[in-house]
Amino acid sequence: MNFASDNGGPAPQAVLDALAAANSGYAGGYGGDDLSQDVADRIRTLFEAPDAAVYLAATGTSANALALATLVQPFETVFCTPDAHIHMDECNAPEFFTSGAKLTLVPGDDRMTAAALRGALNGEENRGVHGPQRGAVSLTNVTEAGNVYTLSELKALCAVAKEFDLPVHLDGARFANACATLGCTPADMTWKAGVDVAVFGGTKNGLLGVEAVILFDQSRAWEFELRRKRGGHLFSKHRFLAAQMSAYLDNDNWMTWANAANSAGMRLRQGLEALGIGIANETQANMVFFNAPRRVHRALLQAGAIYHPWGDLDGGAEDAPITGRLVCDWSTQDSAIDGFLALCASALKA
């Protein structure tokens, strides 16, 4: 009953098999091998972007930070939501890799609106040399609160960014989960909506550790390569990154695994609702945020459930609602969901 994170799940056997196959003989390093070139071509085909530059990175933080560093200058700012991963969970990596560009938080929750973005953009670059200059807009789909921007919302946000001549970065750590929810193609959710640089995440969807950075403007490619090398993220045995991504692309595994995670999340949500437990988000993908009494959370954790409650469980009223986050991955079993729901039912009656 481990619902702590989709980072914690196992890798599918297909990924391990691909790594074993790549571990045979010799191959060129630093992405010069045939497998790496083939994977880049396949991603270009998947995204319907034959001229895009494609690079693999081992972590989501490096993918986001290097992408943003390629988009902005040190004296500029990146516009994002208060809940954005680049703000909350990357230890100032974007600021570090951009050599000092700051983040400007667009008021609201995990999904910014076009109106809020326009207001934030109008609020910057009005102090001349004394203030930060507008740099880029960063969006996340699926958001950190488990919600999904619709295609029309993405297009509206990108349109606002283009009014100010700003590039748009898409943090796609759960890119596949968002595509599965929307029933759209990768192209629909990226360049067709107005996105300039996208991260095609794999680590949260079964891979051991690899993300693809897709630059739809080839003119940015060389700078990205230099920043990747300078930042220590150009892998020597690059074929082992490519092998994972190759397995991800095979047979549309990336979508199959995302659908499995999303379905598990919906099953979990429906089970909680049937018990009368309140749901705090729309549960559009594989993350469920639920509200339960403090005593229920404590009982669940003591019984062996693994997840993240957001609040102090040791003080305050026993029936005070506390929010908990549950995350399903490609391997989440019905038995784990049923076991967790049984624990919830028992805890509620106690």
Phi and psi in degrees as a GROMACS rama.xvg file:
@    title "Ramachandran Plot"
@    xaxis  label "Phi"
@    yaxis  label "Psi"
@TYPE xy
-99.5139  107.482  ASN-2
-119.216  27.8809  PHE-3
-69.3696  -43.6531  ALA-4
-169.798  150.291  SER-5
-75.5878  -3.66183  ASP-6
-72.9881  -24.1824  ASN-7
-89.8698  -7.978  GLY-8
-74.85  170.121  GLY-9
-77.6046  166.359  PRO-10
-89.895  139.548  ALA-11
-61.0996  151.943  PRO-12
-59.3092  -32.4259  GLN-13
-59.8302  -34.0247  ALA-14
-71.0035  -44.6451  VAL-15
-63.4678  -39.1769  LEU-16
-63.8709  -39.6255  ASP-17
-65.9617  -38.4061  ALA-18
-65.3083  -41.5919  LEU-19
-62.8161  -40.2723  ALA-20
-65.8791  -36.5655  ALA-21
-72.4853  -19.5164  ALA-22
-87.6069  45.8547  ASN-23
-130.938  120.1  SER-24
70.5699  -153.348  GLY-25
-114.109  153.053  TYR-26
-151.296  157.322  ALA-27
-61.7106  152.061  GLY-28
-96.9167  172.149  GLY-29
59.9338  28.0955  TYR-30
91.549  4.07278  GLY-31
-86.504  2.48423  GLY-32
-80.9349  161.296  ASP-33
-63.343  -38.8251  ASP-34
-63.9815  -42.0805  LEU-35
-63.6689  -40.3452  SER-36
-66.9784  -38.7977  GLN-37
-64.8871  -42.3942  ASP-38
-63.0962  -42.4662  VAL-39
-60.3841  -42.0348  ALA-40
-64.0192  -40.2364  ASP-41
-67.4261  -35.7471  ARG-42
-68.6161  -39.8548  ILE-43
-59.9384  -40.3383  ARG-44
-65.8595  -44.6218  THR-45
-59.2657  -38.8318  LEU-46
-90.7801  4.09699  PHE-47
53.8573  41.2387  GLU-48
-134.212  76.7716  ALA-49
-62.2935  -21.1426  PRO-50
-100.962  3.14947  ASP-51
-70.6862  150.625  ALA-52
-95.1236  132.385  ALA-53
-123.406  129.326  VAL-54
-134.432  144.537  TYR-55
-100.923  140.86  LEU-56
-131.725  153.682  ALA-57
-83.6641  -18.9788  ALA-58
-135.35  155.206  THR-59
-66.7214  -36.1378  GLY-60
-63.4467  -45.9659  THR-61
-65.5932  -38.8709  SER-62
-61.5667  -47.6265  ALA-63
-66.034  -47.1142  ASN-64
-66.1971  -42.5547  ALA-65
-68.0933  -38.3496  LEU-66
-61.7546  -46.966  ALA-67
-66.6263  -36.4735  LEU-68
-63.5459  -29.0893  ALA-69
-75.7814  -19.6703  THR-70
-95.3845  -28.6075  LEU-71
-126.704  158.3  VAL-72
-93.2556  161.367  GLN-73
-59.3889  -26.2279  PRO-74
-93.676  10.9648  PHE-75
-107.765  177.205  GLU-76
-132.02  150.157  THR-77
-106.473  128.996  VAL-78
-92.9263  125.774  PHE-79
-149.952  172.655  CYS-80
-81.6158  160.88  THR-81
-61.3714  -25.5271  PRO-82
-92.5047  -0.776898  ASP-83
-58.0227  141.877  ALA-84
-59.629  -36.7029  HIS-85
-65.2772  -21.0564  ILE-86
-94.3032  -42.5952  HIS-87
-90.6139  -28.8332  MET-88
-133.791  18.0616  ASP-89
-123.342  19.7414  GLU-90
50.0821  39.6358  CYS-91
64.4859  22.5306  ASN-92
-59.2585  -41.8715  ALA-93
-59.1475  -42.6555  PRO-94
-62.7441  -39.8567  GLU-95
-66.2933  -49.2272  PHE-96
-72.3474  -25.8178  PHE-97
-86.149  -0.240903  THR-98
65.3319  29.304  SER-99
125.108  -3.91378  GLY-100
-59.8345  137.684  ALA-101
-93.7211  172.079  LYS-102
-109.241  134.503  LEU-103
-110.832  122.238  THR-104
-85.7244  123.991  LEU-105
-81.5879  123.797  VAL-106
-56.365  142.645  PRO-107
135.307  -157.318  GLY-108
-107.657  -137.347  ASP-109
-75.1696  -19.1453  ASP-110
-117.628  119.211  ARG-111
-79.9517  154.329  MET-112
-101.957  160.005  THR-113
-60.6452  -38.4281  ALA-114
-65.9696  -43.3272  ALA-115
-65.4951  -38.6193  ALA-116
-64.6376  -43.8799  LEU-117
-61.3745  -40.2027  ARG-118
-62.9949  -41.9798  GLY-119
-66.491  -39.3434  ALA-120
-66.219  -40.3891  LEU-121
-66.1869  -24.8537  ASN-122
-78.932  -8.22975  GLY-123
-114.472  169.859  GLU-124
57.9621  37.9565  GLU-125
-123.472  13.0659  ASN-126
-119.539  19.3068  ARG-127
61.9561  -135.396  GLY-128
-71.3309  -13.3743  VAL-129
-83.8561  -15.6248  HIS-130
-121.674  166.9  GLY-131
-67.1634  148.052  PRO-132
-93.0019  151.216  GLN-133
-64.7388  135.319  ARG-134
-120.163  -60.9683  GLY-135
-157.812  165.098  ALA-136
-114.78  132.182  VAL-137
-116.57  125.125  SER-138
-117.015  156.247  LEU-139
-129.857  128.606  THR-140
-143.523  109.796  ASN-141
-73.9321  147.377  VAL-142
-73.1414  169.853  THR-143
-68.1485  -15.0097  GLU-144
-99.6136  13.705  ALA-145
79.2242  15.0024  GLY-146
-104.067  164.483  ASN-147
-126.467  129.154  VAL-148
-69.8309  136.026  TYR-149
-74.4551  165.326  THR-150
-63.0527  -37.1678  LEU-151
-67.0855  -36.6281  SER-152
-66.066  -42.4522  GLU-153
-61.9343  -44.1288  LEU-154
-62.7895  -39.7574  LYS-155
-65.6027  -41.1673  ALA-156
-67.2098  -42.6957  LEU-157
-64.5814  -35.7992  CYS-158
-63.0301  -40.3255  ALA-159
-63.9309  -44.65  VAL-160
-58.6204  -40.341  ALA-161
-68.7098  -29.7886  LYS-162
-57.6962  -32.3255  GLU-163
-101.18  10.0333  PHE-164
59.1939  43.0734  ASP-165
-111.142  141.397  LEU-166
-76.5187  157.401  PRO-167
-119.349  130.547  VAL-168
-107.637  135.708  HIS-169
-112.96  114.966  LEU-170
-79.8311  109.461  ASP-171
-114.59  47.8139  GLY-172
-55.8075  -36.7405  ALA-173
-114.508  40.7695  ARG-174
-53.7941  -46.5649  PHE-175
-63.4242  -39.5968  ALA-176
-62.6127  -38.4267  ASN-177
-67.2659  -43.7901  ALA-178
-60.7461  -40.3396  CYS-179
-63.2577  -41.737  ALA-180
-65.4093  -44.0328  THR-181
-79.919  -18.7164  LEU-182
64.6751  35.6551  GLY-183
-117.166  172.202  CYS-184
-89.0724  160.759  THR-185
-57.5679  -35.2821  PRO-186
-64.7314  -40.8333  ALA-187
-56.8633  -39.2101  ASP-188
-89.2909  -1.19119  MET-189
-125.376  -101.62  THR-190
-66.0651  -29.5983  TRP-191
-69.56  -22.7256  LYS-192
-89.8442  -15.6035  ALA-193
115.784  7.23828  GLY-194
-75.3947  138.241  VAL-195
-96.7415  -36.5888  ASP-196
-137.17  127.96  VAL-197
-124.684  146.556  ALA-198
-104.674  121.38  VAL-199
-98.6216  93.9449  PHE-200
-75.5612  145.467  GLY-201
-129.087  -26.3969  GLY-202
-62.2721  -40.3457  THR-203
-78.5068  -5.69981  LYS-204
-120.509  34.4575  ASN-205
112.339  -17.4516  GLY-206
-81.2562  154.999  LEU-207
-69.8161  -34.4473  LEU-208
170.019  87.8339  GLY-209
-164.536  139.258  VAL-210
-131.343  150.362  GLU-211
-108.173  131.057  ALA-212
-101.194  124.163  VAL-213
-116  114.309  ILE-214
-100.176  112.141  LEU-215
-78.588  -11.8667  PHE-216
-108.752  107.822  ASP-217
-60.4124  -23.8708  GLN-218
-64.9139  -17.0509  SER-219
-90.4719  -5.62325  ARG-220
-63.0465  -48.6831  ALA-221
-63.1048  -39.9173  TRP-222
-63.0663  -40.6525  GLU-223
-60.86  -43.9643  PHE-224
-60.343  -42.2941  GLU-225
-65.4007  -42.6956  LEU-226
-67.6449  -37.1047  ARG-227
-62.8633  -44.4655  ARG-228
-66.4071  -48.4282  LYS-229
-61.4978  -33.2011  ARG-230
-84.2263  1.01661  GLY-231
79.4722  24.5377  GLY-232
-117.877  18.2678  HIS-233
-94.5729  107.255  LEU-234
-74.5751  135.433  PHE-235
-67.2244  -58.6487  SER-236
-85.4983  64.8855  LYS-237
-62.5225  -24.6751  HIS-238
-62.5804  -21.3577  ARG-239
-78.5113  -22.9233  PHE-240
-72.6683  -46.0619  LEU-241
-63.1471  -35.9411  ALA-242
-61.0611  -42.0694  ALA-243
-62.8649  -45.9804  GLN-244
-66.569  -32.9688  MET-245
-62.5688  -45.2049  SER-246
-63.7123  -34.5179  ALA-247
-61.5516  -40.9892  TYR-248
-80.1926  -28.1566  LEU-249
-56.941  133.088  ASP-250
54.8106  24.5042  ASN-251
57.0895  36.0394  ASP-252
-56.7591  -36.2304  ASN-253
-56.6127  -36.835  TRP-254
-81.6359  -38.8167  MET-255
-59.7589  -46.1399  THR-256
-68.5456  -37.0654  TRP-257
-66.0862  -42.1714  ALA-258
-61.104  -39.1999  ASN-259
-63.4186  -43.8977  ALA-260
-65.1679  -43.8004  ALA-261
-63.3184  -41.6428  ASN-262
-63.981  -39.3797  SER-263
-64.2874  -40.2496  ALA-264
-62.4872  -41.6985  GLY-265
-67.9611  -38.8711  MET-266
-63.2672  -39.4105  ARG-267
-65.8929  -44.4697  LEU-268
-59.7768  -47.5641  ARG-269
-62.7797  -36.9438  GLN-270
-65.6593  -40.8872  GLY-271
-65.5509  -42.9072  LEU-272
-62.358  -37.4785  GLU-273
-63.861  -25.1336  ALA-274
-86.8075  -2.67148  LEU-275
85.9332  14.32  GLY-276
-87.1061  132.258  ILE-277
-74.685  142.163  GLY-278
-105.682  131.341  ILE-279
-94.2729  -12.1274  ALA-280
-130.093  178.057  ASN-281
-80.4949  -12.0881  GLU-282
50.6634  63.5804  THR-283
-94.1994  -6.57289  GLN-284
-140.796  -123.812  ALA-285
-109.467  11.0679  ASN-286
-116.9  132.806  MET-287
-120.843  124.051  VAL-288
-107.337  121.306  PHE-289
-128.034  154.188  PHE-290
-110.927  123.948  ASN-291
-141.738  155.925  ALA-292
-57.4919  149.458  PRO-293
-52.3212  -40.9654  ARG-294
-65.5346  -31.9543  ARG-295
-69.0292  -44.3954  VAL-296
-58.841  -44.5169  HIS-297
-62.824  -41.1152  ARG-298
-65.6082  -40.2698  ALA-299
-62.8024  -45.4189  LEU-300
-67.7052  -39.3307  LEU-301
-65.7203  -27.8095  GLN-302
-83.3597  -4.29186  ALA-303
110.363  -1.10591  GLY-304
-69.3628  141.916  ALA-305
-119.93  115.226  ILE-306
-165.367  -178.247  TYR-307
-112.64  108.548  HIS-308
-82.7172  144.726  PRO-309
-108.548  86.2557  TRP-310
156.399  165.958  GLY-311
-78.8706  119.839  ASP-312
-91.7395  -6.21689  LEU-313
-103.198  -4.31336  ASP-314
-138.356  157.505  GLY-315
96.8842  177.368  GLY-316
-64.6738  139.262  ALA-317
-62.6927  -32.6098  GLU-318
-96.526  6.4766  ASP-319
-66.3274  134.021  ALA-320
-71.7078  135.416  PRO-321
-125.44  140.247  ILE-322
-86.6579  137.931  THR-323
-124.128  149.587  GLY-324
-112.123  128.402  ARG-325
-117.709  131.797  LEU-326
-125.188  128.515  VAL-327
-101.205  151.683  CYS-328
-125.443  -176.445  ASP-329
-59.1177  -25.0572  TRP-330
-100.059  0.743895  SER-331
-58.8895  126.141  THR-332
-94.6566  150.419  GLN-333
-58.3871  -33.9004  ASP-334
-64.0302  -34.8402  SER-335
-69.0365  -41.0474  ALA-336
-64.6629  -45.923  ILE-337
-62.6205  -39.3816  ASP-338
-64.263  -41.3109  GLY-339
-65.8433  -43.0442  PHE-340
-64.3922  -36.2806  LEU-341
-64.1323  -40.2917  ALA-342
-63.1097  -41.181  LEU-343
-60.9376  -45.2888  CYS-344
-60.8239  -42.4764  ALA-345
-65.768  -43.0904  SER-346
-66.1603  -36.0098  ALA-347
-66.9281  -32.0905  LEU-348
-81.6124  -20.3731  LYS-349
